[in-house]
Amino acid sequence: MAITALFTLPVLVALAVALAFPPDDPRARLLAAPLGFLGISIAPVVLMLAVEASFHRRPVSVFQAVLASRPWIVRYLWTNAHSTIIFWIPVEGMIILARWQTETYSLPEPYASAGIATWGAVIGASALYIHTRTSLAPYLAIHSRLPGTLAFLYAWRLSRGRRFWRTLAVVVTASLPGLLAGGLAGLLLVLLAEARLQELWPVFSQTWGLGIIFLLQLIRPLLIPAMHCLYSDALAEDSQAESENPFRLEATLPAPLRVFLALARRFAQTVAPVPLLGAFVPPGISRAGDDGSPVAEPPLRGYNT
């Protein structure tokens, strides 16, 4: 909870900064963006490492977890870049197609509403499917020390078949309490500002991104421990399969993905050996080794280190 409070505070400050300026004022975005970045990119890495240390029965302080996160932030962002591309290309394509269909072939009611509901269901189901298939990628990148491209591919393999439904159940059930809390807070805000809703709408449209980041802070305290359990169990079950060593996937990669993998390795070799990147890291937390390659102490269950 201390980590959640620590990284929720910058988001609240960013909201206050955004509200202090007129709508569409570029100064608000310039000041709020770095604060929002802390909540969207650094907070999950810190929480993942703290959860990992707790699973090894070596709990760490917030300060230690923040220091330990430094070598892993770039890898986390690189891994999420793969998931973001795979997510938004089909989802945005369907959104554009739905907009084109509704504008080009307008239907009378109630068929127009039924068409919009159908598009919404298809896009929502597709987005949830892709998110579920890629949700293990950050855990594989940080806890199993995989490069971003291999972490993404291995996450896709680990979440297939029966594991897909288990992963989907964990994602939905662990996210539900935070979503309900955020939804109730949003509903209360709308009810309190109902009389001035039209006047305040430009403000809401300006701060909706920070609102989503705030919502993520409510979801992560339950979601990340649950996903860590799922990650450990999936690796243990997969340890006897052909994909026991994820690096075997490299030989089957298409040429463009091999280029991405080579770039990721070169980048990691350039960044990781920076002095003090692996300093002050307590045992039980993933860190950068002396040669610049990330290591995990002790070895994680079900994975050969």
Backbone hydrogen bonds in HBPLUS format (Angstrom, degrees):
<---DONOR---> <-ACCEPTOR-->    atom                        ^
c    i                          cat <-CA-CA->   ^        H-A-AA   ^      H-
h    n   atom  resd res      DA  || num        DHA   H-A  angle D-A-AA Bond
n    s   type  num  typ     dist DA aas  dist angle  dist       angle   num
A0005-ALA N   A0001-MET O   2.87 MM   4  6.11 162.8  1.90 151.8 156.2     1
A0006-LEU N   A0002-ALA O   2.87 MM   4  6.03 155.2  1.93 144.1 151.6     2
A0007-PHE N   A0003-ILE O   3.08 MM   4  6.31 158.0  2.12 152.1 155.7     3
A0008-THR N   A0004-THR O   2.85 MM   4  5.89 125.6  2.15 141.8 156.6     4
A0009-LEU N   A0005-ALA O   3.19 MM   4  6.20 150.1  2.28 145.7 150.1     5
A0011-VAL N   A0008-THR O   3.11 MM   3  5.23 119.5  2.50  99.4 114.5     6
A0012-LEU N   A0008-THR O   3.02 MM   4  6.36 155.9  2.07 155.3 162.2     7
A0013-VAL N   A0009-LEU O   2.93 MM   4  6.23 156.7  1.99 153.4 160.4     8
A0014-ALA N   A0010-PRO O   2.83 MM   4  6.03 151.7  1.91 141.7 149.8     9
A0015-LEU N   A0011-VAL O   2.90 MM   4  6.22 150.3  1.99 145.6 153.6    10
A0016-ALA N   A0012-LEU O   2.95 MM   4  6.25 155.5  2.01 146.0 152.5    11
A0017-VAL N   A0013-VAL O   2.85 MM   4  6.14 152.6  1.93 148.8 156.7    12
A0018-ALA N   A0014-ALA O   2.87 MM   4  6.09 160.6  1.91 148.6 153.8    13
A0019-LEU N   A0015-LEU O   2.95 MM   4  6.16 151.4  2.04 146.7 154.2    14
A0020-ALA N   A0016-ALA O   3.04 MM   4  6.13 126.6  2.33 135.8 149.0    15
A0020-ALA N   A0017-VAL O   3.13 MM   3  5.11 136.4  2.33  95.4 107.8    16
A0025-ASP N   A0022-PRO O   3.20 MM   3  5.64 137.1  2.39 141.0 136.7    17
A0028-ALA N   A0025-ASP O   3.14 MM   3  5.76 139.9  2.30 116.0 124.6    18
A0030-LEU N   A0026-PRO O   3.03 MM   4  6.24 158.0  2.08 150.2 156.9    19
A0031-LEU N   A0027-ARG O   3.03 MM   4  6.17 153.7  2.10 147.2 152.6    20
A0032-ALA N   A0028-ALA O   2.87 MM   4  5.93 154.6  1.93 149.1 157.0    21
A0033-ALA N   A0029-ARG O   2.95 MM   4  5.64 152.2  2.03 143.3 147.9    22
A0036-GLY N   A0032-ALA O   2.93 MM   4  6.17 158.5  1.98 158.9 165.7    23
A0037-PHE N   A0033-ALA O   2.91 MM   4  6.11 146.3  2.02 149.5 159.4    24
A0038-LEU N   A0034-PRO O   3.34 MM   4  6.66 144.2  2.48 140.5 147.1    25
A0039-GLY N   A0036-GLY O   3.12 MM   3  5.34 120.3  2.50  99.6 113.3    26
A0040-ILE N   A0036-GLY O   3.04 MM   4  6.30 149.5  2.14 150.7 159.8    27
A0041-SER N   A0037-PHE O   2.97 MM   4  5.70 156.6  2.02 151.1 154.5    28
A0043-ALA N   A0038-LEU O   3.04 MM   5  6.25 149.4  2.14 164.4 174.0    29
A0046-VAL N   A0042-ILE O   3.15 MM   4  6.42 166.6  2.17 161.4 165.0    30
A0047-LEU N   A0043-ALA O   3.00 MM   4  6.18 165.8  2.02 157.4 161.3    31
A0048-MET N   A0044-PRO O   2.87 MM   4  5.96 154.7  1.93 144.9 152.1    32
A0049-LEU N   A0045-VAL O   3.04 MM   4  6.25 160.0  2.08 151.6 155.9    33
A0050-ALA N   A0046-VAL O   3.02 MM   4  6.23 154.6  2.08 146.5 153.8    34
A0051-VAL N   A0047-LEU O   2.93 MM   4  6.09 157.0  1.98 148.2 154.2    35
A0052-GLU N   A0048-MET O   2.93 MM   4  6.14 155.2  1.99 143.6 151.0    36
A0053-ALA N   A0049-LEU O   2.98 MM   4  6.20 160.2  2.02 147.0 151.5    37
A0054-SER N   A0050-ALA O   3.04 MM   4  6.27 152.7  2.11 142.7 150.2    38
A0055-PHE N   A0051-VAL O   2.90 MM   4  6.19 149.4  1.99 149.4 157.9    39
A0056-HIS N   A0052-GLU O   3.13 MM   4  6.45 138.1  2.31 141.6 152.6    40
A0056-HIS N   A0053-ALA O   3.18 MM   3  5.12 128.2  2.46  92.4 105.8    41
A0058-ARG N   A0053-ALA O   2.86 MM   5  5.18 165.1  1.88 153.1 152.0    42
A0057-ARG N   A0054-SER O   2.90 MM   3  4.76 155.5  1.96 103.4 108.5    43
A0065-ALA N   A0061-SER O   3.02 MM   4  6.28 160.3  2.06 150.0 155.5    44
A0066-VAL N   A0062-VAL O   2.92 MM   4  6.15 157.2  1.98 153.3 159.2    45
A0067-LEU N   A0063-PHE O   3.07 MM   4  6.30 162.3  2.10 148.8 153.2    46
A0068-ALA N   A0064-GLN O   2.90 MM   4  6.09 155.3  1.96 147.8 155.1    47
A0069-SER N   A0065-ALA O   3.11 MM   4  6.21 128.8  2.38 138.1 149.8    48
A0069-SER N   A0066-VAL O   3.22 MM   3  5.25 139.0  2.40  96.3 107.5    49
A0070-ARG N   A0067-LEU O   3.41 MM   3  5.88 160.1  2.45 110.7 115.6    50
A0072-TRP N   A0069-SER O   2.99 MM   3  5.41 145.7  2.11 115.0 125.7    51
A0076-TYR N   A0072-TRP O   2.90 MM   4  6.06 156.9  1.96 150.8 157.7    52
A0077-LEU N   A0073-ILE O   2.95 MM   4  6.21 161.5  1.99 152.3 156.7    53
A0078-TRP N   A0074-VAL O   2.88 MM   4  6.06 157.6  1.93 149.0 155.8    54
A0079-THR N   A0075-ARG O   2.87 MM   4  6.02 160.2  1.91 150.1 155.1    55
A0080-ASN N   A0076-TYR O   2.95 MM   4  6.14 162.8  1.98 149.3 154.3    56
A0081-ALA N   A0077-LEU O   2.92 MM   4  6.11 132.0  2.16 138.2 151.0    57
A0082-HIS N   A0079-THR O   3.15 MM   3  5.53 128.0  2.43 104.6 115.9    58
A0083-SER N   A0079-THR O   3.39 MM   4  6.85 161.5  2.43 146.7 150.5    59
A0084-THR N   A0080-ASN O   2.79 MM   4  5.93 155.4  1.85 149.0 156.3    60
A0085-ILE N   A0081-ALA O   3.07 MM   4  6.22 161.0  2.11 146.6 150.5    61
A0086-ILE N   A0082-HIS O   3.03 MM   4  6.29 173.0  2.04 157.6 159.4    62
A0087-PHE N   A0083-SER O   2.85 MM   4  5.90 142.6  1.99 141.9 152.6    63
A0088-TRP N   A0084-THR O   2.90 MM   4  5.98 175.8  1.90 155.3 156.2    64
A0089-ILE N   A0085-ILE O   3.16 MM   4  6.01 160.0  2.21 149.9 153.7    65
A0091-VAL N   A0087-PHE O   3.32 MM   4  6.32 159.7  2.37 146.5 151.0    66
A0092-GLU N   A0088-TRP O   2.79 MM   4  5.34 157.3  1.84 134.3 142.3    67
A0093-GLY N   A0089-ILE O   3.08 MM   4  5.97 147.1  2.19 134.1 143.8    68
A0094-MET N   A0090-PRO O   2.92 MM   4  6.16 154.0  1.99 147.6 153.2    69
A0095-ILE N   A0091-VAL O   2.99 MM   4  6.29 151.8  2.07 146.8 155.1    70
A0096-ILE N   A0092-GLU O   2.93 MM   4  6.16 161.7  1.96 151.2 155.3    71
A0097-LEU N   A0093-GLY O   2.94 MM   4  6.14 157.9  1.99 145.0 151.7    72
A0098-ALA N   A0094-MET O   2.82 MM   4  5.98 155.4  1.88 146.2 152.8    73
A0099-ARG N   A0095-ILE O   2.95 MM   4  6.17 158.5  2.00 147.9 153.6    74
A0100-TRP N   A0096-ILE O   2.90 MM   4  6.12 159.0  1.95 149.0 155.1    75
A0101-GLN N   A0097-LEU O   2.92 MM   4  6.11 158.1  1.96 147.3 153.2    76
A0102-THR N   A0098-ALA O   3.01 MM   4  6.21 163.6  2.04 150.8 154.6    77
A0103-GLU N   A0099-ARG O   3.03 MM   4  6.15 148.4  2.14 145.1 153.4    78
A0104-THR N   A0100-TRP O   2.85 MM   4  5.83 153.5  1.92 149.4 156.6    79
A0105-TYR N   A0101-GLN O   2.90 MM   4  5.50 157.1  1.95 138.8 146.5    80
A0111-TYR N   A0108-PRO O   2.90 MM   3  5.77 117.3  2.30 131.6 139.6    81
A0112-ALA N   A0108-PRO O   3.10 MM   4  5.70 141.2  2.25 120.4 129.6    82
A0114-ALA N   A0110-PRO O   3.05 MM   4  6.29 156.2  2.11 147.6 154.9    83
A0115-GLY N   A0111-TYR O   2.82 MM   4  6.00 150.3  1.91 144.7 152.5    84
A0116-ILE N   A0112-ALA O   3.00 MM   4  6.29 158.3  2.05 149.0 154.3    85
A0117-ALA N   A0113-SER O   2.94 MM   4  6.14 159.8  1.98 147.7 153.4    86
A0118-THR N   A0114-ALA O   2.90 MM   4  6.08 149.8  1.99 142.1 150.7    87
A0119-TRP N   A0115-GLY O   2.93 MM   4  6.18 165.9  1.95 152.1 155.4    88
A0120-GLY N   A0116-ILE O   2.89 MM   4  6.08 159.9  1.93 147.9 154.1    89
A0121-ALA N   A0117-ALA O   2.92 MM   4  6.13 152.7  2.00 144.3 151.1    90
A0122-VAL N   A0118-THR O   2.93 MM   4  6.18 163.4  1.95 155.1 159.4    91
A0123-ILE N   A0119-TRP O   2.87 MM   4  6.02 171.5  1.88 157.7 160.2    92
A0124-GLY N   A0120-GLY O   2.89 MM   4  5.86 159.5  1.93 141.8 148.6    93
A0125-ALA N   A0121-ALA O   2.90 MM   4  5.95 162.1  1.93 146.0 151.1    94
A0126-SER N   A0122-VAL O   2.98 MM   4  6.09 158.7  2.03 146.3 152.4    95
A0127-ALA N   A0123-ILE O   2.92 MM   4  6.07 160.5  1.96 149.6 155.1    96
A0128-LEU N   A0124-GLY O   2.97 MM   4  6.16 161.0  2.01 148.3 153.4    97
A0129-TYR N   A0125-ALA O   2.92 MM   4  6.08 152.9  2.00 144.1 151.8    98
A0130-ILE N   A0126-SER O   2.98 MM   4  6.22 168.7  2.00 154.6 156.5    99
A0131-HIS N   A0127-ALA O   2.96 MM   4  6.07 164.3  1.98 149.3 154.4   100
A0132-THR N   A0128-LEU O   2.95 MM   4  6.02 154.2  2.02 142.1 149.1   101
A0133-ARG N   A0129-TYR O   3.03 MM   4  6.29 157.4  2.08 149.8 155.5   102
A0134-THR N   A0130-ILE O   3.15 MM   4  6.35 136.7  2.35 145.1 155.7   103
A0135-SER N   A0131-HIS O   3.00 MM   4  5.78 112.5  2.48 142.2 156.5   104
A0137-ALA N   A0134-THR O   3.18 MM   3  5.59 160.1  2.22 114.1 120.3   105
A0140-LEU N   A0136-LEU O   3.11 MM   4  6.39 156.0  2.17 157.7 165.0   106
A0141-ALA N   A0137-ALA O   2.94 MM   4  6.14 152.1  2.02 152.8 161.3   107
A0142-ILE N   A0138-PRO O   3.01 MM   4  6.13 156.3  2.07 145.6 150.5   108
A0143-HIS N   A0139-TYR O   2.83 MM   4  5.45 142.2  1.97 137.0 147.9   109
A0144-SER N   A0140-LEU O   3.23 MM   4  4.72 132.2  2.47 103.2 115.9   110
A0146-LEU N   A0140-LEU O   3.24 MM   6  6.01 167.6  2.26 140.0 140.7   111
A0151-ALA N   A0147-PRO O   2.82 MM   4  5.96 160.5  1.86 163.0 169.7   112
A0152-PHE N   A0148-GLY O   2.98 MM   4  6.15 154.8  2.05 145.6 151.7   113
A0153-LEU N   A0149-THR O   3.06 MM   4  6.33 165.7  2.08 149.6 153.1   114
A0154-TYR N   A0150-LEU O   2.79 MM   4  5.88 165.2  1.82 153.4 158.0   115
A0155-ALA N   A0151-ALA O   2.92 MM   4  5.96 152.3  2.00 141.3 148.9   116
A0156-TRP N   A0152-PHE O   3.08 MM   4  6.33 150.4  2.17 144.2 152.0   117
A0157-ARG N   A0153-LEU O   3.10 MM   4  6.45 147.6  2.20 143.0 151.5   118
A0158-LEU N   A0154-TYR O   2.84 MM   4  6.08 158.1  1.89 152.2 158.3   119
A0159-SER N   A0155-ALA O   3.18 MM   4  6.21 135.7  2.39 141.1 150.1   120
A0160-ARG N   A0157-ARG O   3.39 MM   3  5.57 156.3  2.45 115.5 113.1   121
A0164-PHE N   A0161-GLY O   3.13 MM   3  5.58 146.1  2.25 106.7 115.9   122
A0166-ARG N   A0162-ARG O   3.38 MM   4  6.76 155.8  2.44 144.8 151.6   123
A0167-THR N   A0163-ARG O   2.81 MM   4  5.96 162.6  1.84 150.8 155.6   124
A0168-LEU N   A0164-PHE O   2.80 MM   4  6.00 161.6  1.83 151.9 157.5   125
A0169-ALA N   A0165-TRP O   2.93 MM   4  6.04 156.0  1.99 140.2 146.7   126
A0170-VAL N   A0166-ARG O   3.02 MM   4  6.30 157.5  2.07 148.0 153.6   127
A0171-VAL N   A0167-THR O   2.91 MM   4  6.15 167.8  1.93 156.2 159.5   128
A0172-VAL N   A0168-LEU O   2.94 MM   4  6.08 166.4  1.96 153.1 156.6   129
A0173-THR N   A0169-ALA O   2.92 MM   4  5.90 166.5  1.93 150.3 153.7   130
A0174-ALA N   A0170-VAL O   2.96 MM   4  5.70 158.9  2.00 143.4 150.2   131
A0175-SER N   A0171-VAL O   3.20 MM   4  5.99 135.2  2.41 129.4 139.6   132
A0176-LEU N   A0172-VAL O   2.97 MM   4  5.96 133.8  2.19 145.6 157.5   133
A0179-LEU N   A0175-SER O   2.96 MM   4  6.13 158.9  2.00 157.5 164.5   134
A0180-LEU N   A0176-LEU O   2.84 MM   4  6.02 161.2  1.88 159.4 163.8   135
A0181-ALA N   A0177-PRO O   2.96 MM   4  6.18 160.7  1.99 148.5 153.8   136
A0182-GLY N   A0178-GLY O   2.89 MM   4  6.06 163.2  1.92 149.0 153.8   137
A0183-GLY N   A0179-LEU O   2.77 MM   4  5.90 153.7  1.84 146.0 154.2   138
A0184-LEU N   A0180-LEU O   2.87 MM   4  6.04 158.9  1.92 149.8 154.7   139
A0185-ALA N   A0181-ALA O   3.01 MM   4  6.21 155.3  2.07 144.0 151.0   140
A0186-GLY N   A0182-GLY O   2.90 MM   4  6.13 157.7  1.95 147.0 153.1   141
A0187-LEU N   A0183-GLY O   2.85 MM   4  6.06 156.8  1.91 147.1 153.7   142
A0188-LEU N   A0184-LEU O   2.89 MM   4  6.05 158.0  1.94 146.4 152.4   143
A0189-LEU N   A0185-ALA O   2.99 MM   4  6.20 153.5  2.06 144.0 151.3   144
A0190-VAL N   A0186-GLY O   2.97 MM   4  6.25 155.8  2.03 147.5 153.7   145
A0191-LEU N   A0187-LEU O   2.94 MM   4  6.19 158.7  1.99 149.8 155.5   146
A0192-LEU N   A0188-LEU O   2.95 MM   4  6.14 156.2  2.01 148.0 154.3   147
A0193-ALA N   A0189-LEU O   3.03 MM   4  6.17 144.7  2.16 142.2 151.5   148
A0194-GLU N   A0191-LEU O   3.45 MM   3  5.02 166.2  2.47  99.3  99.7   149
A0196-ARG N   A0193-ALA O   3.00 MM   3  5.35 132.7  2.24 106.0 119.0   150
A0197-LEU N   A0194-GLU O   3.36 MM   3  4.94 168.6  2.37 102.2 102.0   151
A0199-GLU N   A0196-ARG O   3.07 MM   3  5.20 116.5  2.49  99.2 114.9   152
A0200-LEU N   A0196-ARG O   2.85 MM   4  6.04 151.6  1.93 157.1 166.2   153
A0201-TRP N   A0197-LEU O   2.93 MM   4  5.84 117.6  2.33 141.9 155.4   154
A0203-VAL N   A0200-LEU O   2.94 MM   3  5.27 125.0  2.25 107.8 122.4   155
A0204-PHE N   A0200-LEU O   3.06 MM   4  6.46 155.9  2.12 154.6 162.0   156
A0205-SER N   A0201-TRP O   2.91 MM   4  6.15 161.5  1.95 158.0 163.1   157
A0206-GLN N   A0202-PRO O   3.11 MM   4  6.19 130.8  2.36 131.7 143.4   158
A0206-GLN N   A0203-VAL O   3.15 MM   3  5.10 132.0  2.39  93.6 106.7   159
A0207-THR N   A0203-VAL O   3.16 MM   4  6.37 137.0  2.35 144.4 154.9   160
A0207-THR N   A0204-PHE O   3.24 MM   3  5.29 131.9  2.48  96.7 108.7   161
A0211-GLY N   A0207-THR O   3.02 MM   4  6.30 146.0  2.13 146.9 157.5   162
A0212-ILE N   A0208-TRP O   3.02 MM   4  6.36 144.5  2.15 145.3 153.4   163
A0213-ILE N   A0209-GLY O   3.14 MM   4  6.51 154.7  2.21 144.2 150.9   164
A0214-PHE N   A0210-LEU O   2.91 MM   4  6.17 154.7  1.98 146.4 153.2   165
A0215-LEU N   A0211-GLY O   2.94 MM   4  6.19 149.4  2.03 140.7 149.4   166
A0216-LEU N   A0212-ILE O   2.93 MM   4  6.27 147.6  2.04 146.7 155.2   167
A0217-GLN N   A0213-ILE O   3.18 MM   4  6.55 143.6  2.32 142.3 151.3   168
A0217-GLN N   A0214-PHE O   3.14 MM   3  5.20 124.2  2.46  95.0 108.9   169
A0218-LEU N   A0215-LEU O   3.05 MM   3  5.20 130.5  2.31  98.6 111.7   170
A0219-ILE N   A0215-LEU O   3.14 MM   4  6.47 137.8  2.32 141.6 153.6   171
A0219-ILE N   A0216-LEU O   3.13 MM   3  4.98 125.5  2.44  91.6 105.8   172
A0220-ARG N   A0216-LEU O   2.98 MM   4  6.06 165.6  2.00 159.1 160.5   173
A0222-LEU N   A0219-ILE O   3.33 MM   3  6.18 147.4  2.44 125.4 131.3   174
A0223-LEU N   A0219-ILE O   3.10 MM   4  6.05 168.1  2.12 151.5 153.6   175
A0224-ILE N   A0220-ARG O   3.00 MM   4  5.46 166.3  2.02 141.9 146.0   176
A0226-ALA N   A0222-LEU O   3.27 MM   4  6.32 159.0  2.32 144.6 150.9   177
A0227-MET N   A0223-LEU O   2.82 MM   4  6.01 159.7  1.86 156.6 162.6   178
A0228-HIS N   A0224-ILE O   2.91 MM   4  6.05 146.2  2.02 146.7 156.1   179
A0229-CYS N   A0225-PRO O   3.08 MM   4  6.38 155.0  2.14 147.1 152.3   180
A0230-LEU N   A0226-ALA O   3.05 MM   4  6.36 159.4  2.10 146.2 152.1   181
A0231-TYR N   A0227-MET O   2.78 MM   4  5.94 157.3  1.83 146.8 153.2   182
A0232-SER N   A0228-HIS O   2.97 MM   4  6.20 164.6  2.00 150.6 153.7   183
A0233-ASP N   A0229-CYS O   2.99 MM   4  6.19 164.5  2.01 152.1 156.4   184
A0234-ALA N   A0230-LEU O   2.85 MM   4  5.98 158.0  1.90 150.8 157.3   185
A0235-LEU N   A0231-TYR O   3.03 MM   4  6.26 159.6  2.08 150.8 155.5   186
A0236-ALA N   A0232-SER O   3.03 MM   4  6.22 157.0  2.08 145.4 152.1   187
A0237-GLU N   A0233-ASP O   2.94 MM   4  6.16 158.7  1.98 151.1 156.2   188
A0238-ASP N   A0234-ALA O   2.97 MM   4  6.04 142.7  2.11 139.6 150.1   189
A0239-SER N   A0236-ALA O   3.44 MM   3  5.26 161.0  2.48  97.2 102.6   190
A0241-ALA N   A0238-ASP O   3.09 MM   3  5.23 157.1  2.15 106.9 114.1   191
A0244-GLU N   A0241-ALA O   3.13 MM   3  5.49 142.8  2.27 121.9 119.2   192
A0248-ARG N   A0245-ASN O   3.05 MM   3  5.94 170.6  2.06 127.7 130.7   193
A0249-LEU N   A0246-PRO O   2.92 MM   3  5.62 157.7  1.97 118.8 125.5   194
A0250-GLU N   A0247-PHE O   3.17 MM   3  5.56 153.7  2.24 106.6 113.6   195
A0252-THR N   A0249-LEU O   2.95 MM   3  5.38 143.7  2.08 110.2 121.0   196
A0253-LEU N   A0250-GLU O   3.21 MM   3  5.26 165.3  2.23 105.9 110.3   197
A0257-LEU N   A0254-PRO O   3.09 MM   3  5.51 120.4  2.46 109.3 123.1   198
A0258-ARG N   A0254-PRO O   3.07 MM   4  6.41 145.6  2.19 150.7 161.2   199
A0258-ARG N   A0255-ALA O   3.10 MM   3  5.05 122.5  2.44  95.8 110.9   200
A0259-VAL N   A0255-ALA O   3.12 MM   4  6.46 146.3  2.24 150.2 158.9   201
A0260-PHE N   A0256-PRO O   3.18 MM   4  6.57 155.6  2.24 144.0 149.6   202
A0261-LEU N   A0257-LEU O   2.91 MM   4  6.14 157.1  1.96 146.2 152.5   203
A0262-ALA N   A0258-ARG O   2.93 MM   4  6.14 157.2  1.98 145.7 151.2   204
A0263-LEU N   A0259-VAL O   2.97 MM   4  6.23 159.1  2.01 151.9 157.5   205
A0264-ALA N   A0260-PHE O   2.91 MM   4  6.15 154.8  1.97 148.4 155.6   206
A0265-ARG N   A0261-LEU O   3.00 MM   4  6.25 159.9  2.04 150.6 155.4   207
A0266-ARG N   A0262-ALA O   2.98 MM   4  6.18 163.2  2.00 149.2 154.0   208
A0267-PHE N   A0263-LEU O   2.89 MM   4  6.04 159.1  1.93 148.2 154.2   209
A0268-ALA N   A0264-ALA O   2.89 MM   4  6.08 158.8  1.93 148.6 154.5   210
A0269-GLN N   A0265-ARG O   2.89 MM   4  6.09 157.8  1.94 151.0 156.8   211
A0270-THR N   A0266-ARG O   3.08 MM   4  6.26 136.4  2.27 138.3 149.6   212
A0270-THR N   A0267-PHE O   3.15 MM   3  5.10 128.0  2.44  92.5 106.3   213
A0271-VAL N   A0267-PHE O   2.97 MM   4  6.21 153.0  2.05 150.7 157.5   214
A0272-ALA N   A0268-ALA O   2.87 MM   4  5.60 162.2  1.90 147.7 153.5   215
A0274-VAL N   A0271-VAL O   3.21 MM   3  6.00 165.1  2.23 128.9 131.3   216
A0277-LEU N   A0274-VAL O   3.22 MM   3  5.91 157.8  2.27 142.7 143.5   217
A0279-ALA N   A0276-LEU O   3.20 MM   3  4.72 163.4  2.23  96.5 101.4   218
A0287-ARG N   A0295-VAL O   2.95 MM   8  5.59 161.5  1.98 157.9 164.0   219
A0295-VAL N   A0287-ARG O   2.69 MM   8  5.59 161.1  1.73 166.7 172.5   220
A0289-GLY N   A0293-SER O   2.71 MM   4  5.23 156.7  1.77 127.0 135.1   221
A0292-GLY N   A0289-GLY O   3.03 MM   3  5.21 161.6  2.06 110.0 114.2   222
A0303-TYR N   A0300-LEU O   3.32 MM   3  5.92 148.1  2.43 140.4 136.3   223
